[in-house]
């Protein structure tokens, strides 16, 4: 969760006014604070482009009408924050994303105008290779090089133990962002942009060993609105075989199978669910340990849908995918949930639906 004060979390469950801030950074250096009447920011760990935004503004002057306007708009960025007002003339805002402005649309006379954007992963994804590209070295170095190839001044932070990779050559027209994700998986990690627009290389937190960052309680002073649990076997796997073979580096073939070995899990590898393996291969995998890490990451994604939850709560813009929540339902049962996706409204109303990638009873 984005660092906030204890006062902020308390205020979320009290009657308060919402504070929002939208800035437009034009390519000619101008920064415009945008008056806005609504919109939302969607954050979804399951998407390659993790954050998208829609902002509704009343001013039709935002619609580019001439070549100069267009030059200033194409490549522009949005920075969005939401928070709370404390009622004492102070407020606390947290960022919810930095976005490449992709479209501006509206009535040229009366408005309103709708702005839409994607987080900065899109800049890397759209910069397809126009000649073969060879990635080498370490996970952090190779991922950073792919990102800064498209955004030279991009900030990249890593919280993982860096590991060597086998060389990987990407063909013309290949997606550099997909390549960065593939290389990060070599270390069992994922790569994404956070709420500040910084690229992060990190490993998904373990649900059972990570301290919950927020409690959603069905009490008079709690943030809980509604909740449900679901189980499905669609696109669910309980084992991943990761393989690596890199003839150009004279590296011998390596492989590792990682399975759901939790006997209490409905997708237990040796249980009634059966064996449903998924396969993953990359020339960047040159050791059994690297295969194991990559398979573990894929398994976390592949088996997650078997136990999921949809929680509706009062909005908390400080949340991040991967955060662990403690949820107390109206009947008193408690569960641990790990955040997968949510949508932050940019106005006063609306629920705050949170989809989780896993859920466990909390004893």
C-alpha atoms as a printed R data frame, in Angstrom:
    type eleno elety resid chain resno       x       y       z
1   ATOM     1    CA   UNK     A     1   0.000   0.000   0.000
2   ATOM     2    CA   UNK     A     2   1.174   3.495  -0.766
3   ATOM     3    CA   UNK     A     3   2.510   5.087   2.449
4   ATOM     4    CA   UNK     A     4  -0.243   7.062   4.176
5   ATOM     5    CA   UNK     A     5  -0.892   8.307   7.679
6   ATOM     6    CA   UNK     A     6  -2.998   6.458  10.226
7   ATOM     7    CA   UNK     A     7  -5.270   9.480  10.174
8   ATOM     8    CA   UNK     A     8  -5.860   8.892   6.456
9   ATOM     9    CA   UNK     A     9  -7.055   5.297   6.942
10  ATOM    10    CA   UNK     A    10  -9.338   6.337   9.794
11  ATOM    11    CA   UNK     A    11 -10.790   9.166   7.729
12  ATOM    12    CA   UNK     A    12 -11.730   6.780   4.909
13  ATOM    13    CA   UNK     A    13 -14.478   5.267   7.075
14  ATOM    14    CA   UNK     A    14 -15.745   8.629   8.353
15  ATOM    15    CA   UNK     A    15 -17.955  11.141   6.590
16  ATOM    16    CA   UNK     A    16 -15.601  13.307   4.549
17  ATOM    17    CA   UNK     A    17 -15.109  15.183   1.312
18  ATOM    18    CA   UNK     A    18 -13.014  13.548  -1.388
19  ATOM    19    CA   UNK     A    19  -9.943  15.412  -2.638
20  ATOM    20    CA   UNK     A    20  -8.745  14.761  -6.194
21  ATOM    21    CA   UNK     A    21  -6.025  16.308  -8.332
22  ATOM    22    CA   UNK     A    22  -5.460  15.836 -12.086
23  ATOM    23    CA   UNK     A    23  -2.484  17.395 -13.852
24  ATOM    24    CA   UNK     A    24  -1.837  17.444 -17.590
25  ATOM    25    CA   UNK     A    25   1.839  17.598 -18.597
26  ATOM    26    CA   UNK     A    26   2.010  18.887 -22.180
27  ATOM    27    CA   UNK     A    27   5.020  18.254 -24.395
28  ATOM    28    CA   UNK     A    28   5.835  21.976 -24.612
29  ATOM    29    CA   UNK     A    29   6.581  22.036 -20.884
30  ATOM    30    CA   UNK     A    30   3.266  23.441 -19.675
31  ATOM    31    CA   UNK     A    31   1.595  21.808 -16.677
32  ATOM    32    CA   UNK     A    32  -2.157  22.321 -16.430
33  ATOM    33    CA   UNK     A    33  -4.287  21.583 -13.376
34  ATOM    34    CA   UNK     A    34  -7.477  20.163 -14.837
35  ATOM    35    CA   UNK     A    35 -10.922  20.919 -13.522
36  ATOM    36    CA   UNK     A    36 -12.788  17.629 -13.670
37  ATOM    37    CA   UNK     A    37 -16.222  16.307 -12.849
38  ATOM    38    CA   UNK     A    38 -15.556  12.585 -12.746
39  ATOM    39    CA   UNK     A    39 -13.654   9.645 -14.091
40  ATOM    40    CA   UNK     A    40 -11.831   6.655 -12.699
41  ATOM    41    CA   UNK     A    41  -8.503   4.850 -12.535
42  ATOM    42    CA   UNK     A    42  -8.562   1.089 -13.054
43  ATOM    43    CA   UNK     A    43  -5.665  -0.945 -11.646
44  ATOM    44    CA   UNK     A    44  -5.412  -4.586 -12.722
45  ATOM    45    CA   UNK     A    45  -2.488  -6.897 -12.025
46  ATOM    46    CA   UNK     A    46  -3.775  -9.319 -14.685
47  ATOM    47    CA   UNK     A    47  -3.247  -6.840 -17.527
48  ATOM    48    CA   UNK     A    48   0.065  -6.102 -19.239
49  ATOM    49    CA   UNK     A    49  -0.766  -2.385 -18.991
50  ATOM    50    CA   UNK     A    50  -1.551  -2.296 -15.296
51  ATOM    51    CA   UNK     A    51  -3.279   1.099 -15.001
52  ATOM    52    CA   UNK     A    52  -5.760   2.907 -17.238
53  ATOM    53    CA   UNK     A    53  -7.656   6.113 -16.635
54  ATOM    54    CA   UNK     A    54 -10.669   8.088 -17.778
55  ATOM    55    CA   UNK     A    55 -11.102  11.726 -16.767
56  ATOM    56    CA   UNK     A    56 -14.171  13.852 -17.526
57  ATOM    57    CA   UNK     A    57 -13.548  17.587 -17.822
58  ATOM    58    CA   UNK     A    58 -16.043  20.398 -18.518
59  ATOM    59    CA   UNK     A    59 -13.723  22.566 -20.663
60  ATOM    60    CA   UNK     A    60 -13.943  21.919 -24.449
61  ATOM    61    CA   UNK     A    61 -10.774  23.982 -24.938
62  ATOM    62    CA   UNK     A    62  -8.869  20.809 -24.095
63  ATOM    63    CA   UNK     A    63  -9.757  19.365 -27.503
64  ATOM    64    CA   UNK     A    64  -6.770  19.988 -29.842
65  ATOM    65    CA   UNK     A    65  -7.914  22.050 -32.860
66  ATOM    66    CA   UNK     A    66  -4.729  23.058 -34.676
67  ATOM    67    CA   UNK     A    67  -1.268  21.580 -35.406
68  ATOM    68    CA   UNK     A    68   0.288  23.358 -32.417
69  ATOM    69    CA   UNK     A    69  -2.326  21.932 -30.044
70  ATOM    70    CA   UNK     A    70  -1.821  18.469 -31.496
71  ATOM    71    CA   UNK     A    71   1.942  18.652 -31.127
72  ATOM    72    CA   UNK     A    72   1.523  19.604 -27.472
73  ATOM    73    CA   UNK     A    73  -1.042  16.870 -26.851
74  ATOM    74    CA   UNK     A    74   0.518  13.863 -28.564
75  ATOM    75    CA   UNK     A    75   2.890  12.437 -25.980
76  ATOM    76    CA   UNK     A    76   1.357  14.382 -23.099
77  ATOM    77    CA   UNK     A    77   0.967  12.745 -19.696
78  ATOM    78    CA   UNK     A    78  -1.577  12.777 -16.900
79  ATOM    79    CA   UNK     A    79  -0.760  12.543 -13.217
80  ATOM    80    CA   UNK     A    80  -3.728  11.708 -10.987
81  ATOM    81    CA   UNK     A    81  -4.159  11.638  -7.202
82  ATOM    82    CA   UNK     A    82  -7.048  11.066  -4.829
83  ATOM    83    CA   UNK     A    83  -7.342  11.499  -1.102
84  ATOM    84    CA   UNK     A    84  -9.357  13.021   1.714
85  ATOM    85    CA   UNK     A    85 -10.098  16.427   3.169
86  ATOM    86    CA   UNK     A    86  -9.847  16.556   6.946
87  ATOM    87    CA   UNK     A    87 -12.254  19.447   7.527
88  ATOM    88    CA   UNK     A    88  -9.585  21.645   9.068
89  ATOM    89    CA   UNK     A    89  -8.414  23.153   5.735
90  ATOM    90    CA   UNK     A    90  -5.876  20.326   5.329
91  ATOM    91    CA   UNK     A    91  -5.977  17.302   3.077
92  ATOM    92    CA   UNK     A    92  -3.939  14.216   2.204
93  ATOM    93    CA   UNK     A    93  -3.556  12.997  -1.375
94  ATOM    94    CA   UNK     A    94  -2.012   9.788  -2.695
95  ATOM    95    CA   UNK     A    95  -1.035   9.213  -6.337
96  ATOM    96    CA   UNK     A    96  -3.049   6.663  -8.317
97  ATOM    97    CA   UNK     A    97  -1.034   6.727 -11.528
98  ATOM    98    CA   UNK     A    98   0.958   8.445 -14.252
99  ATOM    99    CA   UNK     A    99  -0.505   7.961 -17.721
100 ATOM   100    CA   UNK     A   100   0.284   8.572 -21.337
101 ATOM   101    CA   UNK     A   101  -2.597  10.603 -22.752
102 ATOM   102    CA   UNK     A   102  -4.087   8.494 -25.545
103 ATOM   103    CA   UNK     A   103  -7.321  10.221 -26.512
104 ATOM   104    CA   UNK     A   104  -9.270  13.450 -26.077
105 ATOM   105    CA   UNK     A   105 -12.911  13.421 -27.125
106 ATOM   106    CA   UNK     A   106 -15.948  15.638 -26.579
107 ATOM   107    CA   UNK     A   107 -18.360  18.238 -27.840
108 ATOM   108    CA   UNK     A   108 -16.283  21.128 -29.218
109 ATOM   109    CA   UNK     A   109 -18.850  23.717 -28.133
110 ATOM   110    CA   UNK     A   110 -20.325  22.651 -24.830
111 ATOM   111    CA   UNK     A   111 -18.193  19.751 -23.613
112 ATOM   112    CA   UNK     A   112 -17.755  17.691 -21.553
113 ATOM   113    CA   UNK     A   113 -14.418  16.286 -22.682
114 ATOM   114    CA   UNK     A   114 -13.227  12.769 -21.930
115 ATOM   115    CA   UNK     A   115  -9.505  12.088 -21.569
116 ATOM   116    CA   UNK     A   116  -8.221   8.524 -21.605
117 ATOM   117    CA   UNK     A   117  -4.764   7.231 -20.839
118 ATOM   118    CA   UNK     A   118  -2.609   4.181 -20.181
119 ATOM   119    CA   UNK     A   119   0.207   3.783 -17.689
120 ATOM   120    CA   UNK     A   120   3.775   3.987 -18.955
121 ATOM   121    CA   UNK     A   121   4.106   0.283 -19.777
122 ATOM   122    CA   UNK     A   122   2.242   1.243 -22.963
123 ATOM   123    CA   UNK     A   123   5.203   3.362 -24.123
124 ATOM   124    CA   UNK     A   124   7.439   0.300 -23.988
125 ATOM   125    CA   UNK     A   125   4.866  -2.076 -25.490
126 ATOM   126    CA   UNK     A   126   4.198   0.172 -28.491
127 ATOM   127    CA   UNK     A   127   7.895   0.637 -29.293
128 ATOM   128    CA   UNK     A   128   8.103  -2.634 -31.229
129 ATOM   129    CA   UNK     A   129  11.495  -3.877 -32.366
130 ATOM   130    CA   UNK     A   130  12.441  -2.744 -35.878
131 ATOM   131    CA   UNK     A   131  15.522  -4.976 -35.869
132 ATOM   132    CA   UNK     A   132  16.497  -8.091 -33.890
133 ATOM   133    CA   UNK     A   133  17.249  -7.298 -30.242
134 ATOM   134    CA   UNK     A   134  19.464  -9.425 -27.981
135 ATOM   135    CA   UNK     A   135  18.965  -9.297 -24.212
136 ATOM   136    CA   UNK     A   136  21.832 -10.526 -22.012
137 ATOM   137    CA   UNK     A   137  23.326 -10.099 -18.551
138 ATOM   138    CA   UNK     A   138  21.081 -10.138 -15.506
139 ATOM   139    CA   UNK     A   139  17.354  -9.864 -14.966
140 ATOM   140    CA   UNK     A   140  17.496  -6.325 -13.575
141 ATOM   141    CA   UNK     A   141  19.970  -5.109 -16.175
142 ATOM   142    CA   UNK     A   142  18.107  -6.612 -19.129
143 ATOM   143    CA   UNK     A   143  14.678  -5.400 -17.979
144 ATOM   144    CA   UNK     A   144  16.040  -1.915 -17.283
145 ATOM   145    CA   UNK     A   145  17.646  -1.780 -20.723
146 ATOM   146    CA   UNK     A   146  14.356  -2.706 -22.406
147 ATOM   147    CA   UNK     A   147  12.459  -0.027 -20.482
148 ATOM   148    CA   UNK     A   148  15.029   2.733 -20.971
149 ATOM   149    CA   UNK     A   149  15.302   1.876 -24.669
150 ATOM   150    CA   UNK     A   150  11.837   3.445 -24.962
151 ATOM   151    CA   UNK     A   151  11.890   5.875 -22.009
152 ATOM   152    CA   UNK     A   152  15.527   6.928 -21.431
153 ATOM   153    CA   UNK     A   153  14.758   8.817 -18.217
154 ATOM   154    CA   UNK     A   154  12.544   6.104 -16.707
155 ATOM   155    CA   UNK     A   155  13.111   5.276 -13.050
156 ATOM   156    CA   UNK     A   156  13.467   1.533 -12.413
157 ATOM   157    CA   UNK     A   157  13.676   0.069  -8.920
158 ATOM   158    CA   UNK     A   158  14.178  -3.567  -8.017
159 ATOM   159    CA   UNK     A   159  13.495  -5.418  -4.776
160 ATOM   160    CA   UNK     A   160  14.639  -8.843  -6.015
161 ATOM   161    CA   UNK     A   161  17.855 -10.804  -5.801
162 ATOM   162    CA   UNK     A   162  19.334 -10.300  -9.266
163 ATOM   163    CA   UNK     A   163  20.219 -13.398 -11.308
164 ATOM   164    CA   UNK     A   164  21.994 -14.120 -14.569
165 ATOM   165    CA   UNK     A   165  19.939 -14.944 -17.641
166 ATOM   166    CA   UNK     A   166  20.635 -16.797 -20.838
167 ATOM   167    CA   UNK     A   167  20.713 -14.619 -23.938
168 ATOM   168    CA   UNK     A   168  17.354 -13.983 -25.556
169 ATOM   169    CA   UNK     A   169  16.950 -12.643 -29.086
170 ATOM   170    CA   UNK     A   170  13.678 -10.926 -29.946
171 ATOM   171    CA   UNK     A   171  12.537 -10.759 -33.553
172 ATOM   172    CA   UNK     A   172  11.428  -7.730 -35.545
173 ATOM   173    CA   UNK     A   173   7.878  -6.671 -34.522
174 ATOM   174    CA   UNK     A   174   8.178  -8.366 -31.120
175 ATOM   175    CA   UNK     A   175   6.716  -6.614 -28.056
176 ATOM   176    CA   UNK     A   176   9.475  -5.240 -25.770
177 ATOM   177    CA   UNK     A   177   7.143  -5.080 -22.776
178 ATOM   178    CA   UNK     A   178   6.252  -8.767 -23.159
179 ATOM   179    CA   UNK     A   179   9.990  -9.368 -23.330
180 ATOM   180    CA   UNK     A   180  10.569  -7.467 -20.085
181 ATOM   181    CA   UNK     A   181   7.864  -9.545 -18.389
182 ATOM   182    CA   UNK     A   182   9.413 -12.777 -19.697
183 ATOM   183    CA   UNK     A   183  12.848 -11.830 -18.401
184 ATOM   184    CA   UNK     A   184  11.491 -10.773 -14.996
185 ATOM   185    CA   UNK     A   185   9.801 -14.178 -14.704
186 ATOM   186    CA   UNK     A   186  13.280 -15.752 -14.827
187 ATOM   187    CA   UNK     A   187  13.711 -14.514 -11.250
188 ATOM   188    CA   UNK     A   188  10.137 -15.369 -10.275
189 ATOM   189    CA   UNK     A   189   9.311 -11.669 -10.443
190 ATOM   190    CA   UNK     A   190   6.936  -9.340 -12.225
191 ATOM   191    CA   UNK     A   191   7.526  -5.874 -13.643
192 ATOM   192    CA   UNK     A   192   5.041  -3.007 -13.668
193 ATOM   193    CA   UNK     A   193   4.644   0.720 -13.033
194 ATOM   194    CA   UNK     A   194   3.493   1.866  -9.616
195 ATOM   195    CA   UNK     A   195   1.285   4.809  -8.652
196 ATOM   196    CA   UNK     A   196   4.219   7.227  -9.047
197 ATOM   197    CA   UNK     A   197   4.953   6.093 -12.602
198 ATOM   198    CA   UNK     A   198   8.106   4.272 -11.478
199 ATOM   199    CA   UNK     A   199   8.903   0.882 -12.987
200 ATOM   200    CA   UNK     A   200   9.170  -1.831 -10.334
201 ATOM   201    CA   UNK     A   201  10.696  -5.316 -10.492
202 ATOM   202    CA   UNK     A   202   9.352  -7.314  -7.556
203 ATOM   203    CA   UNK     A   203   8.122 -10.697  -6.376
204 ATOM   204    CA   UNK     A   204   4.468 -11.073  -5.428
205 ATOM   205    CA   UNK     A   205   4.063 -11.117  -1.652
206 ATOM   206    CA   UNK     A   206   3.099 -14.400   0.008
207 ATOM   207    CA   UNK     A   207  -0.484 -14.218   1.254
208 ATOM   208    CA   UNK     A   208   0.156 -16.299   4.367
209 ATOM   209    CA   UNK     A   209   3.359 -14.591   5.535
210 ATOM   210    CA   UNK     A   210   2.585 -10.970   4.704
211 ATOM   211    CA   UNK     A   211   1.057  -8.645   7.279
212 ATOM   212    CA   UNK     A   212  -2.305  -7.226   6.127
213 ATOM   213    CA   UNK     A   213  -2.120  -3.541   5.224
214 ATOM   214    CA   UNK     A   214  -5.804  -2.739   5.773
215 ATOM   215    CA   UNK     A   215  -8.815  -4.193   7.574
216 ATOM   216    CA   UNK     A   216 -12.198  -4.161   5.842
217 ATOM   217    CA   UNK     A   217 -14.731  -4.836   8.588
218 ATOM   218    CA   UNK     A   218 -18.510  -5.182   8.532
219 ATOM   219    CA   UNK     A   219 -18.918  -3.007  11.610
220 ATOM   220    CA   UNK     A   220 -20.521   0.368  12.217
221 ATOM   221    CA   UNK     A   221 -17.209   2.137  11.721
222 ATOM   222    CA   UNK     A   222 -15.844  -0.291   9.126
223 ATOM   223    CA   UNK     A   223 -15.240   0.057   5.376
224 ATOM   224    CA   UNK     A   224 -17.117  -3.125   4.388
225 ATOM   225    CA   UNK     A   225 -20.074  -2.845   1.975
226 ATOM   226    CA   UNK     A   226 -20.464  -6.365   0.536
227 ATOM   227    CA   UNK     A   227 -18.496  -9.471  -0.327
228 ATOM   228    CA   UNK     A   228 -18.690 -12.825  -2.032
229 ATOM   229    CA   UNK     A   229 -16.523 -15.867  -2.650
230 ATOM   230    CA   UNK     A   230 -16.186 -17.855  -5.854
231 ATOM   231    CA   UNK     A   231 -14.460 -20.978  -7.105
232 ATOM   232    CA   UNK     A   232 -13.941 -22.013 -10.715
233 ATOM   233    CA   UNK     A   233 -11.846 -24.524 -12.609
234 ATOM   234    CA   UNK     A   234 -11.812 -22.562 -15.862
235 ATOM   235    CA   UNK     A   235  -8.223 -21.832 -16.935
236 ATOM   236    CA   UNK     A   236  -6.952 -23.169 -13.612
237 ATOM   237    CA   UNK     A   237  -3.752 -25.209 -13.468
238 ATOM   238    CA   UNK     A   238  -2.149 -26.860 -10.473
239 ATOM   239    CA   UNK     A   239   1.321 -27.416 -11.835
240 ATOM   240    CA   UNK     A   240   3.792 -25.570 -14.044
241 ATOM   241    CA   UNK     A   241   6.704 -27.116 -15.902
242 ATOM   242    CA   UNK     A   242   9.258 -24.436 -16.768
243 ATOM   243    CA   UNK     A   243  11.971 -25.291 -19.272
244 ATOM   244    CA   UNK     A   244  15.016 -23.548 -20.650
245 ATOM   245    CA   UNK     A   245  17.269 -24.406 -23.559
246 ATOM   246    CA   UNK     A   246  19.841 -22.027 -24.970
247 ATOM   247    CA   UNK     A   247  21.991 -23.485 -27.728
248 ATOM   248    CA   UNK     A   248  23.569 -20.119 -28.572
249 ATOM   249    CA   UNK     A   249  25.059 -19.939 -25.055
250 ATOM   250    CA   UNK     A   250  25.978 -23.651 -25.058
251 ATOM   251    CA   UNK     A   251  23.758 -24.096 -22.011
252 ATOM   252    CA   UNK     A   252  22.327 -27.576 -21.397
253 ATOM   253    CA   UNK     A   253  18.549 -27.983 -21.198
254 ATOM   254    CA   UNK     A   254  17.075 -27.429 -17.730
255 ATOM   255    CA   UNK     A   255  13.587 -27.887 -16.299
256 ATOM   256    CA   UNK     A   256  11.612 -27.757 -13.064
257 ATOM   257    CA   UNK     A   257   8.072 -28.793 -12.194
258 ATOM   258    CA   UNK     A   258   6.319 -26.845  -9.437
259 ATOM   259    CA   UNK     A   259   2.932 -28.097  -8.229
260 ATOM   260    CA   UNK     A   260   0.257 -27.129  -5.735
261 ATOM   261    CA   UNK     A   261   1.424 -29.281  -2.818
262 ATOM   262    CA   UNK     A   262  -1.020 -27.859  -0.259
263 ATOM   263    CA   UNK     A   263  -3.111 -30.847   0.816
264 ATOM   264    CA   UNK     A   264  -5.841 -28.480   1.982
265 ATOM   265    CA   UNK     A   265  -6.123 -26.765  -1.391
266 ATOM   266    CA   UNK     A   266  -8.978 -27.673  -3.764
267 ATOM   267    CA   UNK     A   267  -6.378 -27.801  -6.556
268 ATOM   268    CA   UNK     A   268  -3.940 -30.068  -4.700
269 ATOM   269    CA   UNK     A   269  -1.775 -31.858  -7.296
270 ATOM   270    CA   UNK     A   270  -2.514 -35.259  -5.811
271 ATOM   271    CA   UNK     A   271  -6.185 -34.645  -5.035
272 ATOM   272    CA   UNK     A   272  -9.570 -35.018  -6.742
273 ATOM   273    CA   UNK     A   273  -8.906 -32.005  -8.982
274 ATOM   274    CA   UNK     A   274  -6.456 -34.156 -10.896
275 ATOM   275    CA   UNK     A   275  -3.264 -33.062 -12.570
276 ATOM   276    CA   UNK     A   276  -3.562 -30.075 -14.859
277 ATOM   277    CA   UNK     A   277  -0.090 -28.852 -15.820
278 ATOM   278    CA   UNK     A   278   0.793 -25.648 -17.635
279 ATOM   279    CA   UNK     A   279   4.021 -25.257 -19.615
280 ATOM   280    CA   UNK     A   280   6.412 -22.324 -19.809
281 ATOM   281    CA   UNK     A   281   9.694 -22.054 -21.708
282 ATOM   282    CA   UNK     A   282  12.297 -19.367 -22.315
283 ATOM   283    CA   UNK     A   283  15.919 -19.293 -23.422
284 ATOM   284    CA   UNK     A   284  16.602 -16.956 -20.482
285 ATOM   285    CA   UNK     A   285  16.233 -19.939 -18.112
286 ATOM   286    CA   UNK     A   286  19.649 -21.566 -17.747
287 ATOM   287    CA   UNK     A   287  19.477 -23.151 -14.262
288 ATOM   288    CA   UNK     A   288  17.074 -25.402 -12.405
289 ATOM   289    CA   UNK     A   289  16.695 -22.699  -9.764
290 ATOM   290    CA   UNK     A   290  15.659 -20.157 -12.413
291 ATOM   291    CA   UNK     A   291  13.149 -22.655 -13.787
292 ATOM   292    CA   UNK     A   292  11.767 -23.201 -10.292
293 ATOM   293    CA   UNK     A   293  11.351 -19.461  -9.695
294 ATOM   294    CA   UNK     A   294   9.651 -18.919 -13.038
295 ATOM   295    CA   UNK     A   295   7.354 -21.914 -12.501
296 ATOM   296    CA   UNK     A   296   6.424 -20.694  -9.018
297 ATOM   297    CA   UNK     A   297   5.401 -17.293 -10.393
298 ATOM   298    CA   UNK     A   298   3.335 -18.868 -13.163
299 ATOM   299    CA   UNK     A   299   1.693 -21.257 -10.702
300 ATOM   300    CA   UNK     A   300   0.655 -18.378  -8.435
301 ATOM   301    CA   UNK     A   301  -1.186 -16.888 -11.401
302 ATOM   302    CA   UNK     A   302  -2.478 -20.175 -12.799
303 ATOM   303    CA   UNK     A   303  -4.125 -21.518  -9.646
304 ATOM   304    CA   UNK     A   304  -5.354 -18.177  -8.242
305 ATOM   305    CA   UNK     A   305  -8.857 -18.275  -9.768
306 ATOM   306    CA   UNK     A   306  -9.768 -21.379  -7.754
307 ATOM   307    CA   UNK     A   307 -10.406 -19.273  -4.660
308 ATOM   308    CA   UNK     A   308 -11.232 -15.672  -5.304
309 ATOM   309    CA   UNK     A   309 -13.267 -12.967  -3.696
310 ATOM   310    CA   UNK     A   310 -15.003  -9.815  -4.740
311 ATOM   311    CA   UNK     A   311 -15.138  -7.252  -1.962
312 ATOM   312    CA   UNK     A   312 -16.937  -3.940  -2.155
313 ATOM   313    CA   UNK     A   313 -15.733  -1.357   0.324
314 ATOM   314    CA   UNK     A   314 -15.368   2.338   0.861
315 ATOM   315    CA   UNK     A   315 -12.688   3.620  -1.546
316 ATOM   316    CA   UNK     A   316  -9.046   3.379  -0.533
317 ATOM   317    CA   UNK     A   317  -6.862   4.905  -3.280
318 ATOM   318    CA   UNK     A   318  -3.657   3.894  -1.488
319 ATOM   319    CA   UNK     A   319  -4.083   0.181  -2.272
320 ATOM   320    CA   UNK     A   320  -1.763  -1.661  -4.654
321 ATOM   321    CA   UNK     A   321  -2.177  -5.048  -6.382
322 ATOM   322    CA   UNK     A   322  -0.611  -7.714  -4.182
323 ATOM   323    CA   UNK     A   323  -1.620  -6.006  -0.939
324 ATOM   324    CA   UNK     A   324  -3.001  -8.366   1.690
325 ATOM   325    CA   UNK     A   325  -6.311  -7.389   3.307
326 ATOM   326    CA   UNK     A   326  -8.060  -8.719   6.390
327 ATOM   327    CA   UNK     A   327 -11.791  -8.934   5.683
328 ATOM   328    CA   UNK     A   328 -14.430  -9.467   8.378
329 ATOM   329    CA   UNK     A   329 -17.850 -10.432   6.999
330 ATOM   330    CA   UNK     A   330 -21.198  -9.639   8.676
331 ATOM   331    CA   UNK     A   331 -21.366 -13.156  10.152
332 ATOM   332    CA   UNK     A   332 -18.037 -12.590  11.909
333 ATOM   333    CA   UNK     A   333 -15.941 -14.855   9.680
334 ATOM   334    CA   UNK     A   334 -12.540 -13.473   8.767
335 ATOM   335    CA   UNK     A   335 -10.505 -13.999   5.622
336 ATOM   336    CA   UNK     A   336  -7.210 -12.874   4.170
337 ATOM   337    CA   UNK     A   337  -7.463 -11.558   0.626
338 ATOM   338    CA   UNK     A   338  -4.768 -10.479  -1.816
339 ATOM   339    CA   UNK     A   339  -5.645  -7.613  -4.126
340 ATOM   340    CA   UNK     A   340  -5.773  -8.261  -7.873
341 ATOM   341    CA   UNK     A   341  -7.680  -5.293  -9.264
342 ATOM   342    CA   UNK     A   342  -9.811  -2.321  -8.301
343 ATOM   343    CA   UNK     A   343 -11.168   0.914  -9.730
344 ATOM   344    CA   UNK     A   344 -10.663   4.273  -8.016
345 ATOM   345    CA   UNK     A   345 -13.468   6.786  -8.677
346 ATOM   346    CA   UNK     A   346 -12.573  10.447  -9.147
347 ATOM   347    CA   UNK     A   347 -15.805  11.729  -7.660
348 ATOM   348    CA   UNK     A   348 -17.641  11.547  -4.350
349 ATOM   349    CA   UNK     A   349 -19.922   8.589  -5.014
350 ATOM   350    CA   UNK     A   350 -19.646   4.965  -5.947
351 ATOM   351    CA   UNK     A   351 -18.575   1.719  -4.386
352 ATOM   352    CA   UNK     A   352 -15.026   0.463  -4.532
353 ATOM   353    CA   UNK     A   353 -15.015  -3.096  -5.900
354 ATOM   354    CA   UNK     A   354 -11.862  -5.111  -5.164
355 ATOM   355    CA   UNK     A   355 -11.171  -8.377  -6.978
356 ATOM   356    CA   UNK     A   356  -8.698 -10.714  -5.295
357 ATOM   357    CA   UNK     A   357  -6.323 -13.316  -6.671
358 ATOM   358    CA   UNK     A   358  -6.569 -15.545  -3.636
359 ATOM   359    CA   UNK     A   359  -8.444 -15.826  -0.383
360 ATOM   360    CA   UNK     A   360  -7.801 -17.863   2.760
361 ATOM   361    CA   UNK     A   361  -9.620 -18.217   6.055
362 ATOM   362    CA   UNK     A   362  -7.992 -16.115   8.747
363 ATOM   363    CA   UNK     A   363  -7.766 -17.870  12.076
